[in-house]
């Protein structure tokens, strides 16, 4: 199975681990600058409305506009009340 087009130019096929509480837009942007796929858990944005701001910050960077890969992970857990509190 071939890699998606956006991943074919990566120097190494590395995805930055989405670290709970630690990952944020600045880390994702720096991961992209380093040539890897940047990522963060969506639950790190608190309150939840902050996620839209974080995604806009990442999207507005020159790196992403030039096609650098990045992602925001959506956590799936068996404690939905906890996820809603975040």
Secondary structure, DSSP 4 states (H G I P E B T S, - for coil): -PPPGGGTT-SS--B----TTT--HHHHHHHHHTTSBEEEEGGGSSSTTHHHHHHHHHHTSHHHHTT--EEEE----S-HHHHHH-
